[in-house]
Amino acid sequence: MLNLFLLDALVKFSIDSEAQILSLSVEAQDVGSGRESIQAQITGDSLEIAFSVKYAMDSLKNIPTENVTIKIDSATTPVILVPLGGSGSSDIIHLLMPMHLKN
């Protein structure tokens, strides 16, 4: 039931290139919030970027491998998700449009 409420929410990716940590956070009015951090291999600058929970989940669910490469140029340009490893995984590319974060 919680997923139905979160589909309209934004998921914020906080990328810390120095600590090599990717943190995901989501807040949904009347439902609550959550945050999860994972170690990641990060190249480039630290940044924050947000996506629709629905579209991010749809993309990640349809990637056939456990690991994914996330290609980000800036917080305002499209992001490309590419499966990392696995047979036939190089044929799949997902494009996600970021959402504007209010400060």
Summary of the structure (lengths in Angstrom):
residues: 103
radius of gyration: 13.8
end to end distance: 29.5
largest distance: 42.2
contacts: 245
relative contact order: 0.20
helix: 17%
strand: 43%
